[in-house]
Amino acid sequence: MANSGALIGEEALSPAAQLFQSPSLNCYIVTMIGFKTKINPNFVKAGLEQTLLKHPLFSSKIVDGKEGRNMKWIPTTVKLENHVFVPNLDPNIDHPDQLCFKSDQNSNGPVQTIMGIHLLNVKTSDAEAVGVFRIHHSIGDGASLTSLLIASTRKTSDPEALPTVPIKKRAGTNSNTIFWWILSIWFVLRLIWNTCVDFMLFLATFLFLKDTQSPIKGAPRCDLTTKRFAYRIVSLNDIKFVKNVMNMTINDVVLGATQAAAEDKKDGDICNANNLPESLRLRAIVFANIRATAGIQDMAEMMTKGSKDKWGNEIGYVIFPLTIALHGDPLKHIGEVKAKMERKKLSLEAQCTLPFSCRVLKTFGVKAAAALTHTVFTNTTVAFSNVCGPLEEISFFGHSIAFLAPSIYGFPHAITIHCQSYADKMTIILAADPNVVPDPHLLLDDLEESLQLIKDAALKKGSSKLLSEKED
């Protein structure tokens, strides 16, 4: 990985990076990487010296300005041994799949430790060893860090080739017809209207509009509590099958399964749909990549000065309403989600939310902008994110990867759900407040069951459709 984007002298933090440096939004991305073989720490450290430390932000420190303003990245010498830890663990440790991390909030200035890597040679149900990467969110978002991972790995089938990532195709249009122009005008009018409505709801959420206090909503300042991380690997091909049958996106399928999982089917589950208040308000913060080009981009291009798909925190979010209702047909859940998401796509809400906070930062300072974002997040219930990954299996410095499981802590949500695709797998990761979700594996069981019910219903729908086509 070339060091073409190295810092020369000081560089100011972006507004989004300054937000994540504030005490109320002190967020870390935690990524668990499962390996098919035991980890050789010396190989990994040597590889990180040639890749991670060549990245300008990973070889810099943050210096605070007056009253938290004008924070800057300053190049420094990083000693890798101070950031890579290889604990001597019992290989027969109990419950190796249950990993727990404690957030370390710093309220007296900028975060000093921007990364930490733990190499654990402990066998789990899905891997022979696990690497845990803890990186501060001010470094970059999920798309940025995935591009770094791509640049640092190679295809397992071809050790000299870079991994392949999905390319999102954009549909072509015919601009030579009057009908197209009429549709375009209607589209613009709807876009303006929807954006105005969504932005007003965003402001209302900041000022007074709060979600109903339910069993899955965290207590005030739950961002300061310990989070427990758990993951579940499901078939990406099954999700793609449902996506094709229902003519929707993978994001729609997983978010629909999440909505269905909140529905109670057994006594003692998190939410009982028969006992919910009629006016229940349950909303999710759904994060979105707002770069000009969809998907994961080449890291060297992202680091190029003036790039339209630049490295950093180019993320927005939408406030997405979830519906808890008993449906006889599981496909109704993903149908509802698809309809709502199609409506959200006809809006610039994602392009207005976090960028609006950054504008507030420039005008009123970091504290005001962080308070705005923190309040909006506090007044919602869950957070959701979906990131696409490599299309084939990859190796990390000679270690074949079994799964990727990124998550986050530092947001004021008791439940945060991340989805990460990798080859033919989809990993669903929960970051849960144990005061709200004592055993996150039970919630993952519900999610997996919901996906299975949705797949079975899609199989029936697909078979019925095929049968009717044959009869015609």
N, C-alpha and C positions, 0 to 999 in steps of 0.2 A: 504494500500500500504506500503510495507516494506521499510525501509530506509537502505537496504543493500549496496546501492551504495554511501553512505555518504562520503563526502570529509574528509580526515584526513590530516590536514595541508593544504598547498598551492598546487594548481594544475594549470599548464600552460594552457592557452587557445589553442585550436586546431587552425591550420592555417586558416580554414574556418571561425571560430568564430572571429579571429583577422581581417579577411577581412570585416566582417559585423560590426566591431567596427570602421572602418575607416570612416572619414567624408563623403567620396563620395559614400559609400555603407552602410549608416546608415539606416538599414531596420527594420521595425516592422511588425510582423504578427498581423493582426486584425481579430478576429473571432467573428461573431455575432451568438449567440445561442438563438433560439426562444423557449419559454416554453409554455406549454399548460395551466399553472396555474400562478397566481401571485407569485412573488418571495418572499420567507421568508428570508430576509438577514441574520438573526441569524443562521438558518439552514445551509445556504451556507457557511458562515464564519467558522462555526464549522467544516464542512466537509473539507474545504480548509486547516484548521489547521492540519488535520489528513492525508491529501493527498499531496497537492501542496507543503506545507512547509516541508514535509518529503523528497522531492526531493533535492539532494545536490546543484544543480545549482540555484534553487529558494530560497535557504537559504544561498547564497553567494553574495559577491560583487566583482567587478573587480578592480584590482589595476594596474595602468599603470607602465610600465618599462621605461627605458631610450629611448627617441626618439620613443616612441610608440612600442618598442620591449619588449619581455618577459612579456606580460600581463598575469596576473594570477587571478584565482578564489580563493578567500579567504573566509572561512566560517564566517558567521556573524549572528547576531540575527535580524530577520526580524519581524517588527511589522505590522501585517496584516492590521490593521486599516489605515495605511499609503498608502496602495495599493488598498483597496476596497472602492469604492465610491457609495453611494446610494443617488443620487440627488432627491430633492423633486420637481417632475415635474407635470405639469398639465396633468391629465389623458386624457383630451380632446385636447391635443396639436395638432396643424395643421401638416399635412404631417408626421406622425410618421415613415413612411417607408423610408423616405429620410434622411439617416444618413450621417453626414459630419465630418471628422476629419482633424486636421491640423498637419502636420509633424513638429517635433521639432528637427531640426538638431543641433548636438553639434560638433563644429569644434575644441574644445580646449582640447580634451582628450577622454577617454573612456566614454561610455554611463553610466550614473549614475542610471537611472530608467529603470530596465529591465522588469518590468511588471506593469500593471494597469488594474483593473477590475471595470467596471461600471454596476451596477444592475439597470435596468430601468423598473419600473412597469408601462409601457405604452402599451396599446393594439395596435397591428398592424393588418394588413390584414391576417397575417398567425400565429399570436401568441398572448397570453394574456400578455406576458412580454418578455423582451429581456435582455440578458447579453452580454456585449461587453468586450472581453478579448484582451488586447493589450500586446504582449510579444515580446521582442527584438529577432531578428533572430539569434543572437549569442548563444542563449539558445539551439536552435535545429531547424530542418526543419519540414515540414508538417507531415512526417511519424513519427518522434519522438513525436511531440505534439499530434498526433492522438493516439499513443500508451499510452500516459499519460491520455488522455481523456477516453480511454477504461478502464484503470486501476482505474479511479475515478468514473465510472458509473456502473450501473447494468441494466439488462434487465427489461423493464417495466412489462413484463408478469411473470417474476421470479426475485423478488428483491434480491435474494441471488446469482444469476448467473451473471458471467461476459458476456458482449456482444460478439457476434460472428462476426468475420471479414472475408472477402473473402480470400480464399487460392488459389493462382495461381498454377495451375497444369502444370507440364512440360511434354511434350510428350516424350515417350520412343523411343529408336532407336534400330535397329538391326545391331550390329557391326560385324556380322559373314559373311558378303557377300562382294565380291570384289566391287560390285556396290556401297556399302556404303562407302568403302574406297576412291573410285574415287570421290564421292560426297563430302567427307570430305576434300580432297585435294583442290577441286574446291572452296569449302566454305572458306577455310583458305586463298586462293589466293585472292578471292573477298574481304574478310574481311580486308586484308592488304592494298589492293588497295583503297577501299572505305575510310578506316581510313586515309590514306595519303592524299587523295583528300579533305576530310572534314577538316582535320587539316590545310591544306594549305589555304582553304577558311576561316577558323577561323582566321588565322594569317593575311590574306588579309583584313578581316573585321576590325581587329584592326588597320591595317596600312593605308588603303585607301578605302576599299569597303564599300560604304554607301548606305542605302536604298534611294529610290526616295523621295524627299520632297513632301509628300501628305497631304491631309486634316486631316489624322488620325495620322500623325507623330508629336510627341511632339517637343517643342522648346528646345534649349540647356538648360541643368540643370532643366528640368521639374520635376526632382526628388525632387526639393525643393518646388514645388508648392503644394497647398492644393489639396487633392484628395477627390472625392465624391464616396461613396460606394453605390451600388444598387445591388439587387439580384432578381432572378426569379426562382421559383420552377416549375420543369417540371416532367413528368412521367419517371421514370427510366425504367419501363417496356416497354414503347414505344421505348426508345433508345436500349434496349436489343433486341426488335423485329427486328429493322433495322439491328443491329449487326448480328443477326442470319441469316437473309435473305441474307445479303451481305457478310457473312463470314469474318468479320473483328472484331476489338476491339471497346469497348465503346469510347476509346480515339479517334479513327478514326472518329466515327460518330459525336462526339461533335466538333472536330477540323474541320471536313468538313462542319458542319453547320455554324461554325464561318467564314469560308472562303466564304460560300454562302451569309452570312448576310452582307458582305462588298459590295455585288453587289447591285447596285441601282435599285429599282423598282418604286420609287416615286421621284418626284422633291424635292430637299432639303435634301436628305439623305447624308450620310457622303461621299460616293464615287459614282460617276456616271460612270458606266462601259463603256458608249459610248464616254466619254470624257477623258479617261485615256491615258497617253502617251504609245506608243508601247513598249518602253523599261522599263516599270515600274518594279522596284525591290521592293518587299514587303516581308519582312521576319519576322518570329516570333521566339522568344527564347522559346523553349519548354523544361521545366524542367523534369528531370528523377531521380528516386531513384536508386543509383548505388550500393546499398548494395548487398551482395552475395545472399541473399534470397529476392525474390519479395514480395510485399505486406506489411501489417502492422504486426510487430512482438510484442511479449510479452515484456512489458517494463522492467520487472525484468531481463529478459535475455539480453536486450539491455544494461542495466546498469552494467552487469557483466564484470569485467576486462578481456580483451582478447577476447570478443565476436566478431564474424565475422560480426554481424549485430548491430554494436554499436550505441549508442545514439549520436546525434550531427547533423552536417550538412553534410550528406553523399549524396550530390546531384551533378549531372552534368547537362549539357544542350546541346541541339542540335540547330543549326541554321536552321530553317525549312522554305523553300520558299513557299509562298502562291500565288495562281493564281487567279486573278480577271478576270473573263470572263463570258459572257452570255451563259448559257447552257439551252437548252430546257428541258433536263432531270435533275432534282435535284440530282439524284443518281450519276451523273458524278462528282459532287463536292467531295463526300465522296470516290468515286472510285479513283480520283486523289490523295486524301490525303492518302488513303490506299497504293497505289503504292509507293508514296514518303516515307511513314513511313516504309514500308517493306525494302526499300533501306537503310534507316537510321539504321534499326535493324541489317543490315549486315555491321556495322561499330562500332568502339570503340570511336566515337566522344564524347558521353556523359561521358565516362570514362576518357577522355583526357582534357576537357575544364576547369572546375573548379579545378580539381586536378592539371592541368598545372599552373593555377594562384597561387595555394598554393605552388608549387615548386618555382615559381618566388618569392613568399613572403619569402621563406626560404633563397633564394640566394640574392635578391636585397632589401628586406624589404617590409613592409606593403604598403607604398605609391605607389611603382611601381606595385605591384600586384593589388591593388585597381584601379589604373589608367587603367591597362590592361582590367579588367572586366568591368569597367564603360564605357570605350570607345567602347568595343564590343556591349554592351547593347545599348549605345547611337546610334550606327550606324545601329540598327535594329528598327522595328516599334512597335511591340506588344510583350507581354509576355503571356505564356499560361501554366497552370498547372492543373493536374487532380489527386485527391486523393480519394481512396476508403474509405468508412466508414462502420459503423456497419450494419449488415444485417437485424436487427430488431430494433424496437423502444427501446430507453434506457431512463433511469432516472438519473438525476444529483442531488444527495442528496435529493431525494424525489420529485424532480420536473421533470415531464415528458417532454422530449424534442420534439419540433415540427419540427425544422429544424436546420441544421448546415450550416454556411456561412462564410468560411475563406477567407481572402484576404491579401494584403500586400501593404505597401507604402515605398518608398525610392529608388525604381529603376527608371532609367531615361526613362520611357515609359509613354506615355499619356494614354494608355489603357493596363490594365492587366486583364486577364480573368482566373478565377479559377473555377473548377468544383468539387463538393463534393457530393458523393453519401451518402444516409442515408435511410435505409429501402427500401421502394419502390419509393423513390424520388431522383431527381438529382437537386441540387441547382447550378445555374450559377451565379457567382458573378463578378461584374465589379468594378475595381478601376479606375476611370477616372479623367483626368485633365479637369476641367470645361471650360478651355480656348479652348479645342479641342472638348469636348463632353459636351455641356451645359446641356443636359438632358440625362443621361445614361439609363433612362427607355425606351427611344425611341429605343436605340440600342438593349436593351433586347427584345423589341417587335420584332425587325428584326430577332434576334436569335431564338425566339420562333416560328415565322412564318416559318423560314427556316427549323427548326426541324419538323414542321407540314407538310410542303411540301415534305420533305424527307420521312417521315413516310407514307404519302399517296402514294407516288411513290413506296415505298417498299411493301405496301399492294397490289398494282396492280401487281408488279413483283412476289410476293409470290403467288397470286391467279392464275396468268398465268402459273407459274411453276407447281402448283398443278394440274391445268387443263390439261397441257400437259402430266403429269405423268399418269393421269387417262386414257387419250386417248391411251397412249402406253400400 
